[in-house]
Amino acid sequence: MLTLPFFDPAHRDVAARFTAFAREAVEPFAATAEDGDPIAAGRGFIDRAAEAGLLSYFVGDGRTGPELRALCLAREAIAASSGCADSVFAVQGLGSYPIVLAGSDRLKREYVAEAVPGRAVAAFALTEPEAGSDPAGIQTDARRDGNDYVISGTKTYISNAGLASFYVVFARTGPGAGSKGLSAFVVDATASGFQVERQIDLLAPHPIGQLRFDECRVPADRRLGAEGEGLKIALSTLDLFRSSVGAAACGISARALEEAATYASRRRQFGSALSEFQATRIALADMATELDAARLLVYRAAWTKDGGAARVTRESSMAKLFATEAAQRIVDRAVQIHGGLGVTRGVVVERLYREVRALRIYEGTSEIQRLVIAGQVLETMREQSEPS
């Protein structure tokens, strides 16, 4: 954990609590996902976190969202032990926060307050087969019919699919193409016309699937905010949670560095420990330096948001971009240090190698983050060049 002005004394307790929870409760159960039942694994992770009273760090208190520094510390610790658990917990927050932002008091009581103790499980349904990085391409339709909306369409790569009890769904309520006609709705998993069409097998398993809405009726009071505010709600949610993806990447990086340093100190070649070779030491030095740089960007973004900043678009995009790209390099070096053992199923660095890859894609690909950052840089330059 960084010992910089980013943290209050209480944050050290948060880090210690989640590190112990990850090693004692999460990691021993992680094989359930690896053995082919990620939904059962996800339910188990939720139950364990609920018993320990830890889900509020991802969801908030039922009326306000999570503190971002604590969320990042939690994800860093959990991701080091299980990418599946990290995903399930993160989406518990990601699917609840839109209701915090734009839901009525009744919806907050009905869904968010139930998500804190794990009685309800959340999901965030934005991506579609033809709309990934570009939400303006969303085709799922929600038409008003009396006191209901009728939703039809398909969502894919939705984390917590099959595990969630409710989904925040983004659909088109306005005419024509583009992003201005999007609205957000809370849809129960038991709603008529809704189904999890199929589960999707990933390189590193976690509950994820494709959703189908076939004339799915949703009461109008389950809409979040006004019609047309869906994109704003989605972007505000991602703006908060994006830097926590970087924190998860830091957790994977830290575990990879730990495993590599331990193995290099133990493994002997040509009469010496691997850790005595200059090439190994250079690799470990680069890994440690990139990890610290990633943490600085992640916790700068979290500290800025917790300090009251309305948006941290530039900071969170930089944090996610650098931390996830660095994590890919760090884990790759850890596998290389392990040699043939590093690509052996069941070895920690092999699991990390599969888990780290998705972080550069979800919640905005690395390419999208670069475009966002460039846009922020150019906007700042324009503002500075305008006469006062």
FIVO-498562 format. One line per field, with one value per residue (C-alpha): x, y, z; residue in three letters; chain; residue number from 1. Coordinates in steps of 0.1 Angstrom, whole numbers, plus 5000, padded with zeros to 4 digits. Layout:
BEGIN
u <- [X; ...]
v <- [Y; ...]
w <- [Z; ...]
baba <- [ala; ...]
torlo <- [A; ...]
pavex <- [NUM; ...]
This chain:
BEGIN
u <- [5000; 5013; 5020; 5012; 4987; 4962; 4951; 4937; 4947; 4915; 4926; 4954; 4927; 4907; 4937; 4946; 4910; 4906; 4940; 4932; 4897; 4911; 4937; 4915; 4880; 4883; 4914; 4905; 4871; 4884; 4888; 4850; 4851; 4882; 4864; 4836; 4809; 4814; 4778; 4781; 4815; 4800; 4772; 4798; 4819; 4788; 4778; 4813; 4816; 4781; 4790; 4821; 4801; 4823; 4799; 4793; 4828; 4816; 4780; 4780; 4755; 4723; 4719; 4753; 4780; 4813; 4843; 4866; 4899; 4884; 4869; 4903; 4921; 4894; 4897; 4935; 4934; 4907; 4921; 4954; 4935; 4907; 4897; 4863; 4856; 4869; 4846; 4815; 4821; 4829; 4797; 4777; 4788; 4786; 4750; 4739; 4755; 4732; 4703; 4722; 4727; 4693; 4668; 4640; 4641; 4619; 4643; 4672; 4655; 4643; 4675; 4706; 4698; 4693; 4726; 4746; 4740; 4740; 4703; 4702; 4729; 4734; 4744; 4751; 4737; 4752; 4771; 4754; 4765; 4768; 4775; 4806; 4829; 4803; 4771; 4755; 4751; 4727; 4697; 4677; 4644; 4622; 4588; 4562; 4530; 4507; 4523; 4550; 4580; 4583; 4619; 4631; 4667; 4699; 4727; 4760; 4791; 4771; 4790; 4769; 4745; 4727; 4738; 4722; 4687; 4684; 4699; 4704; 4696; 4703; 4678; 4667; 4636; 4643; 4639; 4668; 4704; 4729; 4734; 4709; 4679; 4692; 4674; 4682; 4659; 4660; 4648; 4642; 4657; 4622; 4606; 4584; 4601; 4636; 4660; 4697; 4700; 4734; 4765; 4798; 4830; 4860; 4897; 4894; 4859; 4834; 4796; 4790; 4764; 4740; 4706; 4675; 4645; 4614; 4586; 4598; 4575; 4590; 4570; 4576; 4587; 4617; 4632; 4663; 4662; 4644; 4641; 4673; 4695; 4708; 4742; 4749; 4741; 4763; 4792; 4790; 4790; 4820; 4838; 4836; 4845; 4870; 4900; 4891; 4898; 4933; 4934; 4924; 4953; 4976; 4965; 4972; 5006; 5015; 5007; 5027; 5057; 5055; 5053; 5081; 5104; 5097; 5103; 5134; 5149; 5141; 5148; 5185; 5201; 5238; 5246; 5229; 5195; 5177; 5175; 5213; 5212; 5213; 5186; 5162; 5170; 5164; 5130; 5120; 5131; 5110; 5080; 5082; 5087; 5057; 5036; 5044; 5037; 5003; 4994; 5002; 4979; 4951; 4951; 4956; 4923; 4906; 4919; 4907; 4872; 4869; 4881; 4849; 4857; 4826; 4844; 4877; 4875; 4912; 4926; 4905; 4913; 4950; 4949; 4930; 4952; 4985; 4977; 4962; 4988; 5016; 4999; 5000; 5037; 5043; 5024; 5042; 5076; 5064; 5055; 5088; 5108; 5089; 5098; 5078; 5062; 5047; 5024; 5014; 4977; 4971; 5002; 4993; 5011; 4993; 4959; 4970; 4981; 4945; 4929; 4948; 4940; 4903; 4912; 4925; 4891; 4862; 4849; 4866; 4894; 4929; 4923; 4892; 4911; 4937; 4911; 4894; 4928; 4937; 4903; 4908; 4943; 4930; 4900; 4923; 4946; 4916; 4904; 4939; 4942; 4909; 4911; 4898]
v <- [5000; 5035; 5056; 5090; 5118; 5099; 5079; 5085; 5062; 5042; 5031; 5010; 4990; 4986; 4973; 4949; 4936; 4929; 4913; 4889; 4882; 4876; 4850; 4833; 4834; 4841; 4822; 4788; 4791; 4804; 4769; 4766; 4791; 4774; 4740; 4753; 4767; 4805; 4812; 4790; 4806; 4841; 4832; 4819; 4850; 4872; 4852; 4853; 4890; 4895; 4875; 4896; 4928; 4939; 4945; 4981; 4989; 4981; 4994; 5022; 5025; 5021; 5058; 5070; 5054; 5039; 5058; 5054; 5049; 5022; 5006; 5006; 4991; 4964; 4955; 4955; 4929; 4908; 4907; 4893; 4862; 4858; 4876; 4860; 4874; 4908; 4909; 4898; 4923; 4952; 4946; 4945; 4981; 4990; 4978; 4995; 5029; 5041; 5037; 5057; 5084; 5086; 5063; 5072; 5066; 5036; 5021; 5027; 5009; 4981; 4974; 4992; 4986; 4949; 4947; 4959; 4927; 4905; 4897; 4912; 4909; 4936; 4937; 4965; 4958; 4982; 4962; 4947; 4926; 4957; 4982; 4978; 5008; 5029; 5031; 5052; 5020; 5005; 4989; 4976; 4994; 5006; 5019; 5034; 5015; 5031; 5027; 5004; 5003; 4973; 4964; 4943; 4935; 4917; 4925; 4905; 4901; 4911; 4903; 4886; 4873; 4843; 4854; 4888; 4894; 4928; 4944; 4981; 4981; 5008; 5010; 5034; 5055; 5084; 5085; 5079; 5069; 5083; 5084; 5111; 5088; 5063; 5057; 5034; 5010; 4985; 4951; 4922; 4888; 4874; 4899; 4884; 4884; 4885; 4856; 4848; 4834; 4818; 4818; 4828; 4809; 4831; 4827; 4832; 4822; 4844; 4847; 4864; 4859; 4871; 4886; 4885; 4910; 4898; 4923; 4926; 4948; 4971; 4995; 5031; 5040; 5016; 5041; 5059; 5097; 5112; 5098; 5105; 5106; 5070; 5078; 5104; 5079; 5052; 5075; 5089; 5053; 5043; 5075; 5064; 5028; 5030; 5038; 5008; 4986; 5000; 4990; 4954; 4955; 4966; 4937; 4912; 4929; 4928; 4891; 4884; 4903; 4884; 4851; 4859; 4872; 4841; 4817; 4834; 4832; 4795; 4782; 4774; 4773; 4770; 4767; 4800; 4812; 4829; 4860; 4863; 4868; 4903; 4897; 4885; 4915; 4939; 4923; 4925; 4961; 4970; 4952; 4969; 5004; 4999; 4987; 5018; 5041; 5024; 5027; 5064; 5071; 5049; 5064; 5100; 5095; 5080; 5107; 5134; 5120; 5115; 5151; 5163; 5165; 5162; 5143; 5125; 5115; 5123; 5109; 5077; 5070; 5075; 5052; 5024; 5027; 5026; 5002; 4976; 4978; 4976; 4946; 4928; 4934; 4925; 4893; 4883; 4888; 4867; 4839; 4842; 4840; 4808; 4792; 4761; 4761; 4795; 4780; 4750; 4749; 4755; 4776; 4811; 4831; 4810; 4820; 4856; 4855; 4845; 4870; 4901; 4901; 4912; 4943; 4960; 4956; 4960; 4994; 5010; 4995; 5009; 5025; 5042; 5055; 5070; 5088; 5101; 5113; 5130; 5147; 5160; 5173; 5192; 5206; 5219; 5235; 5252; 5266; 5279; 5296; 5314; 5351; 5357]
w <- [5000; 4991; 5022; 5006; 5012; 4992; 5023; 5057; 5086; 5082; 5047; 5062; 5081; 5049; 5030; 5058; 5062; 5025; 5021; 5049; 5035; 5000; 5012; 5038; 5022; 4985; 4973; 4987; 4970; 4937; 4922; 4919; 4890; 4875; 4877; 4854; 4876; 4878; 4888; 4919; 4926; 4922; 4947; 4971; 4969; 4975; 5005; 5020; 5016; 5030; 5061; 5066; 5061; 5032; 5003; 5013; 5001; 4966; 4968; 4994; 5022; 5002; 4995; 4985; 4964; 4976; 4986; 4957; 4976; 4998; 4967; 4949; 4979; 4981; 4944; 4945; 4974; 4959; 4923; 4937; 4948; 4923; 4891; 4893; 4928; 4918; 4888; 4908; 4936; 4912; 4892; 4924; 4927; 4890; 4887; 4919; 4914; 4885; 4910; 4936; 4909; 4894; 4912; 4934; 4972; 4967; 4941; 4964; 4992; 4970; 4952; 4965; 5002; 4994; 4975; 5005; 5026; 4994; 4994; 4959; 4932; 4905; 4869; 4844; 4809; 4783; 4757; 4726; 4697; 4676; 4703; 4724; 4726; 4708; 4730; 4702; 4684; 4710; 4693; 4722; 4722; 4750; 4739; 4763; 4766; 4792; 4827; 4813; 4790; 4766; 4761; 4731; 4721; 4731; 4754; 4755; 4776; 4806; 4838; 4866; 4840; 4855; 4890; 4892; 4906; 4889; 4858; 4850; 4813; 4787; 4758; 4732; 4740; 4716; 4678; 4654; 4659; 4683; 4720; 4730; 4729; 4755; 4788; 4818; 4835; 4864; 4852; 4876; 4867; 4871; 4846; 4820; 4786; 4800; 4799; 4801; 4766; 4771; 4793; 4776; 4783; 4787; 4789; 4827; 4838; 4856; 4854; 4820; 4794; 4767; 4777; 4756; 4760; 4742; 4748; 4784; 4804; 4829; 4851; 4841; 4877; 4872; 4847; 4861; 4856; 4827; 4792; 4773; 4803; 4800; 4784; 4811; 4838; 4821; 4817; 4852; 4866; 4844; 4854; 4891; 4886; 4858; 4880; 4902; 4871; 4874; 4910; 4901; 4876; 4904; 4925; 4897; 4891; 4928; 4930; 4898; 4912; 4945; 4928; 4904; 4932; 4954; 4926; 4914; 4949; 4951; 4916; 4909; 4874; 4865; 4902; 4913; 4922; 4893; 4915; 4913; 4875; 4862; 4837; 4864; 4886; 4858; 4851; 4888; 4889; 4859; 4873; 4906; 4891; 4867; 4896; 4917; 4888; 4882; 4918; 4919; 4889; 4903; 4938; 4924; 4905; 4936; 4959; 4935; 4932; 4970; 4974; 4957; 4920; 4899; 4872; 4870; 4833; 4825; 4857; 4857; 4820; 4826; 4856; 4837; 4806; 4823; 4851; 4828; 4801; 4827; 4844; 4811; 4809; 4845; 4844; 4811; 4828; 4858; 4834; 4817; 4849; 4858; 4824; 4815; 4849; 4841; 4814; 4835; 4844; 4881; 4887; 4901; 4873; 4847; 4862; 4864; 4827; 4817; 4841; 4832; 4795; 4799; 4820; 4788; 4772; 4796; 4809; 4778; 4758; 4760; 4726; 4738; 4769; 4747; 4727; 4759; 4773; 4741; 4740; 4776; 4768; 4737; 4756; 4783; 4757; 4741; 4774; 4783; 4749; 4751; 4761; 4796]
baba <- [met; leu; thr; leu; pro; phe; phe; asp; pro; ala; his; arg; asp; val; ala; ala; arg; phe; thr; ala; phe; ala; arg; glu; ala; val; glu; pro; phe; ala; ala; thr; ala; glu; asp; gly; asp; pro; ile; ala; ala; gly; arg; gly; phe; ile; asp; arg; ala; ala; glu; ala; gly; leu; leu; ser; tyr; phe; val; gly; asp; gly; arg; thr; gly; pro; glu; leu; arg; ala; leu; cys; leu; ala; arg; glu; ala; ile; ala; ala; ser; ser; gly; cys; ala; asp; ser; val; phe; ala; val; gln; gly; leu; gly; ser; tyr; pro; ile; val; leu; ala; gly; ser; asp; arg; leu; lys; arg; glu; tyr; val; ala; glu; ala; val; pro; gly; arg; ala; val; ala; ala; phe; ala; leu; thr; glu; pro; glu; ala; gly; ser; asp; pro; ala; gly; ile; gln; thr; asp; ala; arg; arg; asp; gly; asn; asp; tyr; val; ile; ser; gly; thr; lys; thr; tyr; ile; ser; asn; ala; gly; leu; ala; ser; phe; tyr; val; val; phe; ala; arg; thr; gly; pro; gly; ala; gly; ser; lys; gly; leu; ser; ala; phe; val; val; asp; ala; thr; ala; ser; gly; phe; gln; val; glu; arg; gln; ile; asp; leu; leu; ala; pro; his; pro; ile; gly; gln; leu; arg; phe; asp; glu; cys; arg; val; pro; ala; asp; arg; arg; leu; gly; ala; glu; gly; glu; gly; leu; lys; ile; ala; leu; ser; thr; leu; asp; leu; phe; arg; ser; ser; val; gly; ala; ala; ala; cys; gly; ile; ser; ala; arg; ala; leu; glu; glu; ala; ala; thr; tyr; ala; ser; arg; arg; arg; gln; phe; gly; ser; ala; leu; ser; glu; phe; gln; ala; thr; arg; ile; ala; leu; ala; asp; met; ala; thr; glu; leu; asp; ala; ala; arg; leu; leu; val; tyr; arg; ala; ala; trp; thr; lys; asp; gly; gly; ala; ala; arg; val; thr; arg; glu; ser; ser; met; ala; lys; leu; phe; ala; thr; glu; ala; ala; gln; arg; ile; val; asp; arg; ala; val; gln; ile; his; gly; gly; leu; gly; val; thr; arg; gly; val; val; val; glu; arg; leu; tyr; arg; glu; val; arg; ala; leu; arg; ile; tyr; glu; gly; thr; ser; glu; ile; gln; arg; leu; val; ile; ala; gly; gln; val; leu; glu; thr; met; arg; glu; gln; ser; glu; pro; ser]
torlo <- [A; A; A; A; A; A; A; A; A; A; A; A; A; A; A; A; A; A; A; A; A; A; A; A; A; A; A; A; A; A; A; A; A; A; A; A; A; A; A; A; A; A; A; A; A; A; A; A; A; A; A; A; A; A; A; A; A; A; A; A; A; A; A; A; A; A; A; A; A; A; A; A; A; A; A; A; A; A; A; A; A; A; A; A; A; A; A; A; A; A; A; A; A; A; A; A; A; A; A; A; A; A; A; A; A; A; A; A; A; A; A; A; A; A; A; A; A; A; A; A; A; A; A; A; A; A; A; A; A; A; A; A; A; A; A; A; A; A; A; A; A; A; A; A; A; A; A; A; A; A; A; A; A; A; A; A; A; A; A; A; A; A; A; A; A; A; A; A; A; A; A; A; A; A; A; A; A; A; A; A; A; A; A; A; A; A; A; A; A; A; A; A; A; A; A; A; A; A; A; A; A; A; A; A; A; A; A; A; A; A; A; A; A; A; A; A; A; A; A; A; A; A; A; A; A; A; A; A; A; A; A; A; A; A; A; A; A; A; A; A; A; A; A; A; A; A; A; A; A; A; A; A; A; A; A; A; A; A; A; A; A; A; A; A; A; A; A; A; A; A; A; A; A; A; A; A; A; A; A; A; A; A; A; A; A; A; A; A; A; A; A; A; A; A; A; A; A; A; A; A; A; A; A; A; A; A; A; A; A; A; A; A; A; A; A; A; A; A; A; A; A; A; A; A; A; A; A; A; A; A; A; A; A; A; A; A; A; A; A; A; A; A; A; A; A; A; A; A; A; A; A; A; A; A; A; A; A; A; A; A; A; A; A; A; A; A; A; A; A; A; A; A; A; A; A; A; A; A; A; A; A; A; A; A; A; A; A; A]
pavex <- [1; 2; 3; 4; 5; 6; 7; 8; 9; 10; 11; 12; 13; 14; 15; 16; 17; 18; 19; 20; 21; 22; 23; 24; 25; 26; 27; 28; 29; 30; 31; 32; 33; 34; 35; 36; 37; 38; 39; 40; 41; 42; 43; 44; 45; 46; 47; 48; 49; 50; 51; 52; 53; 54; 55; 56; 57; 58; 59; 60; 61; 62; 63; 64; 65; 66; 67; 68; 69; 70; 71; 72; 73; 74; 75; 76; 77; 78; 79; 80; 81; 82; 83; 84; 85; 86; 87; 88; 89; 90; 91; 92; 93; 94; 95; 96; 97; 98; 99; 100; 101; 102; 103; 104; 105; 106; 107; 108; 109; 110; 111; 112; 113; 114; 115; 116; 117; 118; 119; 120; 121; 122; 123; 124; 125; 126; 127; 128; 129; 130; 131; 132; 133; 134; 135; 136; 137; 138; 139; 140; 141; 142; 143; 144; 145; 146; 147; 148; 149; 150; 151; 152; 153; 154; 155; 156; 157; 158; 159; 160; 161; 162; 163; 164; 165; 166; 167; 168; 169; 170; 171; 172; 173; 174; 175; 176; 177; 178; 179; 180; 181; 182; 183; 184; 185; 186; 187; 188; 189; 190; 191; 192; 193; 194; 195; 196; 197; 198; 199; 200; 201; 202; 203; 204; 205; 206; 207; 208; 209; 210; 211; 212; 213; 214; 215; 216; 217; 218; 219; 220; 221; 222; 223; 224; 225; 226; 227; 228; 229; 230; 231; 232; 233; 234; 235; 236; 237; 238; 239; 240; 241; 242; 243; 244; 245; 246; 247; 248; 249; 250; 251; 252; 253; 254; 255; 256; 257; 258; 259; 260; 261; 262; 263; 264; 265; 266; 267; 268; 269; 270; 271; 272; 273; 274; 275; 276; 277; 278; 279; 280; 281; 282; 283; 284; 285; 286; 287; 288; 289; 290; 291; 292; 293; 294; 295; 296; 297; 298; 299; 300; 301; 302; 303; 304; 305; 306; 307; 308; 309; 310; 311; 312; 313; 314; 315; 316; 317; 318; 319; 320; 321; 322; 323; 324; 325; 326; 327; 328; 329; 330; 331; 332; 333; 334; 335; 336; 337; 338; 339; 340; 341; 342; 343; 344; 345; 346; 347; 348; 349; 350; 351; 352; 353; 354; 355; 356; 357; 358; 359; 360; 361; 362; 363; 364; 365; 366; 367; 368; 369; 370; 371; 372; 373; 374; 375; 376; 377; 378; 379; 380; 381; 382; 383; 384; 385; 386; 387; 388]
